[in-house]
Amino acid sequence: MAQESNYGDILLLCGDLHIGTRVQKLHEKIVSALGQNKLQHVLCTGNVGNKETYDWLKQISPNFHCVRGQYDDENNEIHYDQKVIQIGIWKILLIHGHQFVPWNDEETISVFLKENACDIAVFGNSHQSLISKFEKKYFINPGTISGAYGSIKQDAVIQPEFVILECLGDEIGVYKYKLVNGELLIEKCVITK
């Protein structure tokens, strides 16, 4: 895990959990890893599942942001379809992603970013992680932290994934975590303003 830094904030990006409907619980290795980290923010793209999971996400960081996925209607605590969060000099658009037609389309996402004057879009819905850049804007889909199947590929094997951001001024360390055979594998890249 990215370690607590004197230089910036550490953010967990996660979503598409579907706890209690498609998956019964998060893998204990993920719960343990997140419990050891000093997270300043949790940004959740929605489709949380049950209230217990929602409450757990709220308590692992002092700053919790969650938007509504298309299956979150029963959780009355999620009030926003999209939200803009300012972290240092970065403006982040948090949105579930089912609003993008077609899904994961860079031009469509870019329109949402421009409308909200944001630098980064954090979104879910596809259950597949994505980190990309288009027209000086960044797109991050943290995948599904629980490994829940998606709407399209219900028989596909999907590995649990999430992203940690370490914001250091005009630079962000991006750590993509994927649970494979019980081990958390990490890929790192850096994005700059």
Helices and strands as residue ranges (DSSP letters): E 10-14, H 28-36, E 41-44, H 51-59, E 63-66, E 82-87, E 90-95, H 106-115, E 120-122, E 130-134, E 137-141, E 161-168, E 171-180, E 183-192
